[in-house]
Amino acid sequence: MAIGVFDSGVGGLSVHRALVQRMPNADFVYLADQANAPYGGREGEEIVDLTRRGCETLFDQGCDLVVLACNTASGIALRRLQQTWLPGYRKQIGRPVNILGIIVPTIEAATGVPWEHEAERRGEKVEKLDILAVFCTPATARSRVYEIEIDKRRQDVAVFAEPCPTLALMIETDAGAVELATAIEGHVAAISSRIGRAPDRAILGCTHYEIVADIFRAALKPGTPLIHQPGATADALEAYLAKHPEYRAGEGGARRFLTTGKPGAQSTLVETFWGAPLSFERA
């Protein structure tokens, strides 16, 4: 069997690379829904439907587990699919399958506490707030998932989300470094203005953004820690597989890359990030 990795486009390769590095013998199938990318400006029901179809494709390819390497899909669709679709689908195909997301491990990394933990509300005044910026798609920002879930666990962390409507598409379509830097600097300036100062830490809340993490570092205040979703997701998946042997990751080290869009080579930016030429098959 294999592990599926799903994203609306090529941003999930940042998570995929971390998973491959952590589990080099596992078999992986990556699916990019490039025909419908980006998801960030779509309505919720559409995101749920597209994510379900992507997961079905990966389960049909023999995957036991699918990792949603997409914040928008994880924030909008994951819980719905786990609760209302997966139980019936498991009975239909007659085998255990599951879908995991990247928001839970990211919030665990941001708060330093496990997902199950919820802070006691004592009404005590917080002396110093840790200001956390989340750069994300408009759909993720509308969901307020980071603000809500982090506030449950840490009262001393204030979360500010900065929606970046065009950034994922710019990365997907191989925008130039100067154009990307201008856009990212604008978003950093915008959120710093709303906060009233520079953030203390930042989450790159769209997996596309990890591909241009160096540009974010240059735009943010020097030394601003970035919470990296790929590493946090690799930690979480490794722990999950250790607890759930019914989900098999394979052991042949196979790698397949599928797209609903145009098959073939990907952009120079993506191949530079991946570290090798990268060619996709038609899904």
SVG drawing of the C-alpha trace seen along z (x, -y; Angstrom):
<svg xmlns="http://www.w3.org/2000/svg" viewBox="-22 -50 40 55">
<polyline fill="none" stroke="black" stroke-width="0.4" points="0.0,0.0 1.1,-3.7 0.6,-7.1 -1.3,-9.7 -0.4,-13.3 -3.0,-15.7 -2.9,-19.4 -4.7,-21.8 -1.3,-22.3 2.4,-22.0 2.6,-23.6 2.0,-20.2 5.4,-19.1 6.9,-21.0 5.1,-18.6 5.8,-15.6 9.5,-16.3 9.6,-16.2 7.6,-13.0 9.9,-11.3 13.0,-12.4 11.5,-11.1 10.3,-7.8 12.5,-7.0 11.3,-3.4 7.6,-4.2 5.6,-4.4 4.0,-7.7 1.5,-9.0 1.2,-12.7 -1.9,-14.3 -2.1,-17.9 -5.6,-19.2 -4.1,-21.7 -7.2,-21.8 -9.0,-23.5 -6.2,-25.3 -6.1,-27.4 -8.7,-26.5 -8.3,-29.6 -10.9,-31.7 -13.6,-28.9 -16.7,-28.4 -16.8,-25.8 -19.0,-23.2 -16.9,-23.3 -13.7,-22.8 -15.3,-19.8 -16.4,-18.2 -13.0,-18.7 -11.1,-17.4 -13.4,-14.3 -12.8,-13.6 -9.0,-13.9 -9.0,-11.5 -11.1,-9.0 -8.5,-9.2 -5.7,-8.4 -7.6,-5.6 -8.2,-4.1 -4.5,-4.3 -4.0,-2.0 -3.3,-4.5 -4.4,-3.6 -3.8,-7.1 -4.2,-10.5 -2.4,-13.5 -4.2,-16.8 -1.1,-18.9 -3.3,-21.9 -4.4,-24.3 -7.6,-25.2 -8.7,-21.6 -7.6,-20.7 -9.5,-23.7 -12.6,-23.5 -13.1,-19.9 -11.2,-17.5 -13.7,-17.2 -16.7,-17.0 -15.1,-14.2 -14.0,-12.3 -17.4,-12.5 -19.9,-12.2 -18.2,-10.5 -15.4,-8.2 -17.5,-5.8 -19.7,-4.8 -16.7,-4.8 -14.8,-2.4 -17.7,0.1 -18.0,-0.4 -14.4,0.5 -14.0,3.0 -10.7,1.8 -9.4,-0.7 -8.6,-4.1 -8.2,-7.5 -7.5,-11.2 -5.2,-13.3 -4.5,-17.1 -1.7,-19.5 -3.4,-22.0 -3.5,-19.9 0.3,-19.3 0.9,-22.9 -1.1,-24.1 0.6,-21.6 4.0,-23.1 2.7,-26.6 1.4,-26.1 3.8,-23.5 0.9,-21.4 -0.9,-18.3 -4.2,-18.8 -6.2,-17.2 -5.1,-19.9 -7.3,-22.9 -6.3,-25.8 -8.1,-26.5 -10.0,-29.8 -9.0,-31.6 -9.5,-35.2 -6.0,-36.1 -4.4,-39.0 -1.7,-38.0 1.4,-40.1 2.9,-39.6 1.3,-38.4 3.1,-36.3 2.0,-37.8 1.7,-35.1 1.1,-36.0 -0.5,-33.4 -0.1,-34.0 -2.8,-32.0 -5.4,-31.9 -8.6,-33.8 -10.6,-30.6 -8.3,-29.6 -8.6,-33.2 -12.4,-33.1 -12.4,-29.8 -10.6,-31.4 -9.3,-27.9 -5.9,-29.1 -7.4,-31.8 -10.1,-29.5 -7.9,-26.5 -4.8,-28.3 -7.0,-30.4 -8.4,-27.2 -4.9,-26.1 -2.9,-29.2 -4.3,-32.5 -0.9,-34.2 -0.8,-33.8 -2.6,-36.4 -3.1,-35.2 -3.5,-37.6 -4.3,-36.1 -3.2,-37.8 -5.0,-36.5 -2.9,-36.5 -5.3,-36.1 -2.9,-35.8 0.3,-34.4 -0.4,-30.6 -1.3,-31.2 1.8,-33.3 4.0,-30.4 2.0,-27.8 2.6,-29.8 6.3,-30.4 6.3,-34.2 9.7,-35.8 11.6,-36.5 11.1,-40.2 7.4,-39.9 7.1,-37.4 9.2,-39.6 7.0,-42.6 3.9,-40.7 5.2,-39.1 6.7,-42.4 3.3,-44.0 1.6,-41.3 4.2,-41.6 3.8,-45.3 0.0,-45.0 -0.1,-42.6 2.5,-44.6 0.4,-47.7 -2.7,-46.0 -0.9,-44.6 0.9,-47.8 4.3,-46.1 6.2,-43.2 4.9,-39.7 7.0,-37.6 6.5,-34.4 4.9,-33.4 3.1,-30.4 3.3,-30.0 -0.3,-28.8 -0.3,-27.6 2.0,-24.9 2.9,-26.9 4.5,-29.5 7.1,-27.1 8.6,-27.1 9.4,-30.8 10.2,-30.7 13.5,-32.5 11.6,-35.5 9.3,-35.5 12.4,-35.4 13.9,-38.4 10.6,-40.4 10.0,-39.7 11.9,-41.2 15.4,-39.5 15.3,-36.4 11.5,-35.9 10.9,-32.2 8.9,-30.4 6.7,-27.4 7.3,-24.9 4.3,-22.7 6.3,-20.1 8.4,-19.0 5.5,-19.1 3.4,-17.0 6.2,-14.5 6.5,-14.2 2.7,-13.6 2.5,-11.1 5.4,-9.0 3.7,-8.9 0.3,-8.1 1.7,-5.1 3.4,-3.8 0.0,-3.7 -2.0,-2.4 -0.3,0.6 -3.5,1.2 -2.4,-1.6 0.5,-0.4 3.0,-2.8 4.6,-0.3 8.3,0.4 9.5,0.1 10.3,-3.6 8.0,-4.2 7.2,-7.8 4.4,-8.8 3.2,-12.3 -0.3,-12.8 -2.1,-15.9 -5.6,-16.8 -4.1,-19.5 -1.4,-19.4 1.0,-16.5 4.7,-16.8 7.4,-19.0 6.7,-21.5 7.9,-25.0 11.5,-26.0 10.7,-27.3 9.2,-24.0 12.0,-21.9 14.6,-24.1 12.8,-23.6 12.4,-19.8 16.0,-19.5 15.5,-17.5 13.5,-17.5 9.9,-16.6 7.3,-15.2 3.6,-14.6 1.3,-11.9 -2.3,-12.6 -4.6,-11.6"/>
</svg>
